[in-house]
Amino acid sequence: MTQITPAFCGLVALIGRPNVGKSTLLNILLGQKISITSRKPQTTRHRITGIDTRGQYQAVFVDTPGIHQTQTSAMNRYMNRAAISTIADVDVTVFIVDRLSWGEEDELVVKGLMAARSPVILVLNKIDRLTDKARLLPHIKTVASVFDWAEVIPLSAKTGYNIEQLRDAIYKRLPQQSHLYTADQITDRSERFMASELIREKLMRQCGDELPYQVAVEIESFQHQGNVIHINALIWVEREGQKKIIIGRAGEQIKKIGTDARKDIEIMTEQKVMLKLWVKVKSSWSDDERMLKSLGFDE
């Protein structure tokens, strides 16, 4: 009689304040780039699902926008709701903080965790940047008293230090049930969505501090023609000055953004890509509920 190997599967939320390395952590757990990254806080705006299947285990990671106190626009409020609401729906929660840092926004996350019915693992990320390692153990003892953590794990998403310890801590808490996705699926997001995110990543990386957060990317068309994908994308900004920054002198900046984004999209799709970019101005789009819904910011 053939013995059936049990399957374990569950939803795992990655939460924390902006810029603590949630997206970098997701990418290294998956061994593939799914979530865009940059040095600017609030790079992640949508919940991004990454699927990690290893034998009988399947962890469905949900990378959430950074939880922050400032809620000056409809987009900021959406991002906080998207992150907080995720906590109630998952089987395991991973709360990520930056090394020994612990502030008001971290406390805000802890308040949201009070409603969590799932075990919560606290991750102290970026410890490769910690100059005085002797401070780590006393800090772990301090934060251990803040909440009833399932485990406290110091790691580095950048170097991979202690990543397998985190993976094991997650896997052993997954419920026994059938897998939700096939073994070869890495995300439930469409190529169209991923293309818009890769374009936005290049915008945030290349324009740096010159470009504020009021920038969005909308894919107008995404068409397969033979072995080539033709993509037309709109870049939305709120002021003419922002448009000039993105286009750059003689169009050099937008050309570089397009070239770098196209290369990443070709890697993702494993096809040749023809990418065309335009920049349009719409005042206060980030506070326009209708505009946000058209850009995928749904409840």
N, C-alpha and C positions, 0 to 999 in steps of 0.2 A: 504494500500500500504506500503510495507516494505521499510524503509529508509536505504540506503546504507551508511555505515560509511566510510568517506574518509580515504585513506591511504597516509602516508607521508614516503618518503624514499630518502636517499642521501648518497653520499660518503663524508667521513670526514677524512682529513689528519691530522696526528699527526707529527709535525715537530719540529726541534730544533737542537742545536749542540749536540755532544756526551755527554752521561752520565747525562742528565737532568731529566731522569725518564720517558721517553716516553713509554717504554715497560711495566713498572710497572703501569702506568696510564691506558694503554689499558687493562691489566689483571684485574684491579679492576673495570673498567667500564663494562667489560663482566662478572665479577664474576667467572672467570675461567682462568687458565693459558694457554695463546696462544703464547705469545712472551717470549723468554728466557731472563733472566736477570743475570747480574753480576756487580761487582763494577768496572770492567774494561770498559773504554770507547770503543765505536764502537763494542759492543756486537752484536747489530742488523746489519745484512749485507744485508738483503733482505727486500722488502716490504712485510709486513705481514698483511693479511686482517682478521679482527675480526668483527663478525656480531652480533649486539645487537638489538633484536626485542622485543618490549614491546607494546602489543596491536596494535594500528594502526600505530605506529612509528617503523621504522627500520633504524638504523644508521650503515652504513658499514664503519668501521674504517680502515684506512690504516696506519700502524706503519712503519715509514721510517727510514733508516739508519741516523745516526747523521751527519749533515752538518759540514764539517771541512775544514780548509784552506790547510792542508797538503795533497798533491795529488802526492805522490812519486811513486805510483804503479798503475797498471791498475785497481786493486780492489778498491783502494781509489777513483779513478775517477768514477768508476761504481757506488759506493755508493753515491757520491755527485749527479750524474745524476739521480739516482733512486729517491732521495729525492726531488730535485728541480723540476723534471718533473711532480711529483705528484700534485704539487700546481695548475697547470693549468687545471687539470681534475676533481676537486672535487667541492662539493657544499658548504662545510664549511671547514675552515682551523683552526686548533688549534696549536698555536705557544707556545712551552713550554720553560721556562727559569728556572734557578736554583736560587730561592730566590731573593736576591738583586743583584745577579751577572749580569753584562752586559758588554760584551767584543767584540772583533773584529769578532769572529765567530757568535755572535748574530747579529751584524751589517750585516754580510754576508747573514744571513737568511732574514733580513728585505729587502735587495736588491732583493732577489728572490721573496719576497712577492709583490713587485711592479707590477709584472705581474699577480697577483692573481685577478680573477674576482669574487671570492666568499668572503663572510664576514670572517674576521680573528679575532679569540678570543685569547687574550693573557693570558696565565696561568703562574702564579708565583708558581712553585712547591717547595716542601720540606720546607714549612714554619714551620713545626713542629721542624725543626732544627734551627729556627731563635731565637737567644738569646735575641735580643733587638727588641721587637715587635713595639716600637715607631718609628722605622725607616721605617716601611712598607708603611704607608700612604704617606710620602714625596716621596718615591721611585715610588709608583704607579702614582703620579702626574707627575713625571719626565718622565717615560716611556710612559705615555699617550700622550705626545706631539711628540713622535718619529714616530708614524704611526696612521692611522685612524682605530683604533681597534673597533670591534663591541662591545666587552666587555673586561674588565680586571678582572680576577678572581684569587685571591690567594687561594691555596689549598695544601693538602698533599695527594699524591697518596698512601703513605705508611699507613696513619691512616684512610683515607677515608674522611677527613674534606673537606667540600664544593664540594664533588664529584657530589651530586645531583644538586647543583646549576649549575655546568658545563653541566651536562646532559640536564637540562632544557634549557640552553642557546643554546645548539646544536639542540635539538628537534624542538624548535620553528622556526629554520631557515632551516629546511629540506623542500624541495619542495614537493608538492602534486603529488604523482605518485605511481604506484603499487610497491609492495616490490620485490626486486631482488632475494631474497632467501627465502626458507621455514623457518617457525618460529623456528624449532629445529636446524637449521644449525648455527654453531658457527664460522666456518672459511671455506675458499675455498681451503686451503692448504691440501695436501694429508697426510695420516699417515706416509708415507715414508719420506716426507720432515720434518714433525714434529719430527720424530725419530732422524734424523740427527742433528736437532737443539738441541734436548735434550742432545745428546751425547756431542755436542760442548759446551753446557752450563756447563756440569760437568768438561770438560777439563779446561775451563776458571776459574771456581771456585776453583778447587782443585789444579791446578798447579800454580795459583796465578801469581805473578810477574816473576816467573821463566820462564814462557812460553810467548813468544811474540805473536803478532797477526798473524804471518804466520802459521796458523794451520787451516785445513779444514777437513770436514767429508763427505765422499762419501758412500752412501748405495749401496753396490754391489748387494745384493739380499734381498728381503722382501717377504717371502712366508708364506701363511696360510696353515698349515697342521693340520687338525682337529681343536682342540681348542687351538693350539699353533702357535705363529708367530715366525718364524725363521729369524733372521736378521744377515747378515754379513756386517760389516762396515769397511771402510778404513779411517785411520786418516793420512792426508797428512801434512808433515812438510818440512822445507827447509834445515835443517842441521842434521847431526847425533847426535849432542849434544841435540837437541830438542827431538829427538826420545828417547834418554836415559832418559830424564826427565819424559816423559809420561809413559814409561814402569816402571821406578822406580827400586829400589833394589829388585831383585828376582821376578820382575813382580808385586809387591804389588800395585804400583800406578795405573797401567792400570786395574788391577782387581777391585780396588775400584771404578774407573771411570765407568767401565762396570756394576758393581752391582747397583750403584746409578742411572745410566741412565736406566737400565732395569726396576727398580721399577717405575720410572716416565712414561716410555713407557707403562707399564702394566696398570697404572692408566688411561692413555690417551685412550688406546685401549680396556680396560676392558677384556683383555685376558692375558694368560700366555705368556711370551716372553723368547726365547732363543737367547741371544745376544753374538756374537763373534766379537772381535775387533783386527785389525792389524794396525801397524804403518809403513808407507812407507815414504821415503825421495825423494823429487823432488825439485832440486834447483830452486829458483825464481819462484815457481808456481804462486805466487800472482801477477806477472807481465806478465804472459803467457795468452794471450787472448783466445787461444784454450782451455787451461786447465780451465779457469774461466767459459767458456760456458758449459763445461762438468759438472761443479759443480753447474750449474743453474744461473750463473751471466749473464743473457741475458739483452738486452736493454729493 
